[in-house]
Amino acid sequence: MLSSKEIIAKTQKYGTNNYQPKEVVIVKGEGAIAYDPEGREYFDMLSAYSALNFGHCHPELVATAKAQIETLTLTSRAFHNAILGDFCEALAKLTGKDKVLPMNSGAEAVETAIKTARRWGHMVKGIENGKQEIIVCRNNFHGRTVTIISMSTDENARIGYGPYTPGFKVIEYGNAEALEEAITPNTVAFLVEPIQGEAGIIVPPAGYLKKAREICTKHGILLIADEVQTGFARTGKLFACMHEDVEPDIYVLGKALGGGIMPVSAVAANADIMDVFTPGSHGSTFGGNPLAAAIGLKAMEILVRDNYAKMAEEKGAYFISKLKEIENPEIIDIRGKGLLIGVEFSVSAAPYVYKLIKGGVLAKETHERTIRFAPPVIITYGQMDAGLKIIKEALTKH
């Protein structure tokens, strides 16, 4: 096997420079532990941005994948397969919705939600096609397609990609009054992250989602919750909206739904919304493929059976309590829910991330000054303690 240095050099030579990864090569993963080519162990505290809630190579998920690979992997949607119906039924019941539309990546699911809302706005609300408006929040992150970056406020994600898709109105996150003021007769939906992940684990004020739900209901617009990162027990609830007993009209789901093995995403909503789709109006060759459906089905089974929400809630509270023991005047905030945690600094967080990785903890800064800690939900308390010892050493101001 090539060394870490050789692998990085080859990747940089032949790969496009659209990412700047930390100089760590992962060649094997087991649970919350990742290994590099030299055999060094790391505590994975990023979990592929919440895609690895079940940890690396969960034995049941791997066994399910192997069995399905040997049977059937792809039919396209030109034909039925035996597993998609079970997958849709399980996800519909989990979300409390009537219908599920499966896709692959989180960005595809967001695009699907946008198309759903626009079509619903035209066909159900009677808004003239081309005039539909969707309200979004400043510092959002919903993906990287041209339409999605059109509603982004991150210039690095936008620059050079014009012309941009119209039809979006940007408001301040966490401000319910701004939402109400932004609604017009052409508004079809409000698209929001229950907790903003890429923005730095920004938790909105208590009651914000509940107020947003009331406003959307009052004005007859759809509340779309992007739970791609926050869903499937990451925040200590099955879905982050449940912290305020809020039921969105549309769930946007992905990442952990694929068990860390396959890209699996979906949109879930009730029939009065999803029935705007007709054959040929939307689709995906790989969306709902038998392999993805089998893995997603098993992932949901494990999630509920092993009560991942409770695990994330309890382990997250423990993790945050230990982080708050760290003495460093440059730490200005520690926030989060469940195992989605941000540590914000008054200075650049990159040097601290370097220390973490050097010590054996994989983490990454976001928005320059915040380190995201999001270990797999299956991480043990022993592993947390060992990882937290490294974190405390790296983040303490000596």
Long-range contacts (C-beta under 8 A, 24 or more apart in sequence): 1-27, 1-37, 2-37, 3-37, 3-38, 4-36, 4-37, 4-38, 7-37, 22-353, 22-357, 22-362, 22-364, 23-357, 24-357, 24-362, 28-56, 29-55, 29-56, 29-57, 30-55, 30-56, 30-57, 31-55, 31-56, 31-57, 31-58, 31-376, 31-378, 31-379, 31-383, 32-56, 32-375, 32-376, 32-378, 32-379, 32-380, 32-383, 33-383, 34-362, 40-360, 41-360, 42-357, 42-360, 42-361, 42-362, 43-360, 43-361, 43-362, 43-375, 43-379, 43-383, 43-386, 43-387, 43-390, 44-362, 44-375, 44-376, 45-356, 45-361, 45-362, 45-363, 45-373, 45-374, 45-375, 45-387, 45-391, 46-362, 46-363, 46-364, 46-372, 46-374, 47-374, 47-375, 47-376, 48-255, 48-260, 49-197, 49-229, 49-255, 49-374, 50-197, 50-228, 50-229, 50-230, 50-234, 50-255, 50-256, 50-340, 50-374, 51-255, 51-256, 51-258, 51-260, 52-256, 52-260, 52-376, 53-232, 53-233, 53-234, 53-255, 53-256, 53-260, 53-303, 53-308, 53-312, 53-376, 53-377, 53-378, 54-256, 54-259, 54-260, 54-299, 54-302, 54-303, 54-376, 54-377, 54-378, 55-260, 55-376, 55-377, 55-378, 55-379, 56-260, 56-376, 57-260, 58-259, 58-260, 58-302, 58-378, 60-298, 60-302, 61-259, 61-260, 61-261, 61-295, 61-298, 61-299, 61-302, 62-261, 64-294, 64-295, 64-298, 65-261, 65-262, 65-291, 65-294, 65-295, 67-294, 68-290, 68-291, 68-294, 68-295, 69-291, 71-290, 72-290, 72-291, 73-289, 73-290, 73-291, 74-286, 74-289, 74-290, 74-291, 75-289, 75-290, 76-285, 76-286, 76-289, 77-283, 77-284, 77-285, 77-287, 77-288, 81-288, 81-289, 81-290, 81-293, 82-290, 83-290, 83-293, 83-294, 83-297, 84-288, 84-290, 84-293, 86-293, 86-297, 87-288, 87-293, 87-294, 87-296, 87-297, 88-288, 90-296, 90-297, 90-300, 90-301, 91-253, 91-257, 91-266, 91-268, 91-296, 91-300, 92-268, 94-238, 94-300, 94-304, 95-239, 95-251, 95-253, 95-268, 96-247, 97-251, 97-268, 97-269, 97-270, 98-269, 98-270, 98-271, 98-274, 99-268, 99-269, 99-270, 99-271, 99-273, 99-274, 99-275, 100-266, 100-267, 100-268, 101-266, 101-267, 101-268, 101-274, 101-277, 101-282, 101-287, 102-264, 102-265, 102-266, 102-284, 102-287, 102-288, 102-292, 102-293, 103-265, 103-266, 103-267, 103-284, 103-287, 104-263, 104-264, 104-265, 104-284, 104-286, 104-287, 104-292, 105-143, 105-254, 105-263, 105-265, 106-142, 106-143, 106-228, 106-229, 106-252, 106-254, 106-255, 106-265, 107-142, 107-143, 107-144, 107-145, 107-148, 108-265, 108-284, 108-287, 109-228, 109-252, 109-253, 109-254, 109-265, 109-266, 109-267, 110-142, 110-143, 110-145, 110-148, 110-191, 110-226, 110-228, 110-252, 111-143, 111-145, 111-147, 111-148, 112-252, 112-267, 112-282, 113-189, 113-191, 113-224, 113-226, 113-250, 113-252, 113-267, 114-147, 114-148, 114-191, 115-282, 116-250, 116-267, 116-269, 116-273, 116-274, 116-276, 116-277, 117-188, 117-189, 117-191, 117-222, 117-224, 117-250, 118-167, 118-188, 119-276, 119-277, 119-281, 120-188, 120-222, 120-273, 120-276, 121-186, 121-188, 121-189, 123-276, 124-272, 124-273, 124-276, 125-188, 125-220, 127-185, 127-186, 127-188, 128-186, 131-186, 132-167, 132-186, 132-188, 133-167, 133-168, 133-169, 133-184, 133-186, 133-187, 133-188, 134-167, 134-168, 134-169, 134-187, 134-188, 134-189, 134-190, 134-191, 135-168, 135-169, 135-170, 135-171, 135-179, 135-182, 135-183, 135-187, 135-189, 135-190, 135-191, 136-168, 136-169, 136-170, 136-171, 136-190, 136-191, 136-192, 137-170, 137-171, 137-172, 137-173, 137-192, 137-193, 137-196, 138-170, 138-171, 138-172, 138-173, 139-173, 139-196, 139-198, 139-199, 139-202, 139-367, 140-173, 140-191, 140-192, 140-193, 140-196, 140-199, 141-193, 141-196, 141-197, 141-198, 141-199, 142-191, 142-193, 142-226, 142-228, 151-191, 173-199, 173-202, 173-204, 174-202, 174-204, 174-205, 174-208, 176-208, 176-211, 176-212, 176-215, 179-212, 179-215, 180-215, 180-219, 183-215, 183-219, 183-221, 187-219, 187-221, 188-221, 188-222, 189-216, 189-221, 189-222, 189-223, 189-224, 189-249, 189-250, 190-215, 190-216, 190-221, 190-222, 190-223, 190-224, 191-224, 191-226, 192-223, 192-224, 192-225, 192-226, 193-225, 193-226, 193-227, 193-229, 193-230, 194-225, 194-226, 194-227, 194-230, 194-235, 194-239, 194-240, 194-241, 194-243, 195-229, 195-230, 195-235, 195-240, 195-336, 195-337, 195-340, 197-229, 197-230, 197-340, 197-366, 197-372, 198-366, 198-367, 199-366, 199-367, 200-342, 200-344, 200-366, 200-367, 200-369, 200-370, 200-372, 201-335, 201-336, 201-340, 201-341, 201-342, 201-366, 201-370, 201-372, 202-335, 202-342, 203-335, 203-336, 203-337, 206-244, 207-244, 208-244, 209-241, 209-243, 209-244, 209-246, 210-244, 210-245, 210-246, 212-246, 213-246, 213-247, 213-248, 216-249, 222-249, 222-250, 222-273, 223-248, 223-249, 223-250, 224-248, 224-249, 224-250, 224-252, 225-250, 225-251, 225-252, 226-252, 227-251, 227-252, 227-253, 228-252, 228-253, 228-254, 228-255, 228-265, 229-255, 229-340, 230-340, 231-255, 231-256, 231-257, 232-256, 232-257, 232-299, 232-303, 232-308, 233-303, 233-308, 233-309, 233-311, 233-312, 233-338, 233-377, 234-312, 234-338, 234-339, 234-340, 234-374, 234-377, 235-312, 235-316, 235-336, 235-337, 235-338, 235-339, 235-340, 236-309, 236-310, 236-312, 236-313, 236-316, 236-337, 236-338, 236-339, 237-309, 237-313, 237-337, 237-338, 238-303, 238-309, 240-337, 243-337, 249-273, 256-299, 257-296, 257-299, 257-300, 258-292, 258-295, 258-296, 258-299, 259-295, 259-296, 259-298, 259-299, 261-295, 262-291, 262-292, 262-295, 262-296, 263-292, 264-292, 264-293, 264-295, 264-296, 266-296, 308-377, 309-338, 311-377, 311-378, 312-338, 312-339, 312-377, 313-338, 315-339, 315-377, 315-379, 315-381, 315-384, 316-340, 316-341, 318-381, 318-384, 319-373, 319-375, 319-384, 319-388, 322-384, 322-388, 322-392, 323-373, 323-388, 323-391, 325-392, 326-391, 326-392, 326-395, 326-396, 327-396, 327-397, 328-395, 328-396, 328-397, 329-397, 330-397, 331-395, 336-373, 339-373, 339-374, 339-375, 339-377, 339-379, 340-372, 340-374, 341-372, 341-373, 341-374, 342-366, 342-370, 342-371, 342-372, 342-373, 343-370, 343-371, 343-373, 343-395, 344-369, 344-370, 345-369, 345-370, 345-371, 352-394, 352-395, 355-393, 355-394, 355-395, 356-390, 356-391, 356-394, 356-395, 358-394, 359-390, 359-391, 359-393, 359-394, 360-387, 360-390, 361-387, 361-390, 361-391, 361-394
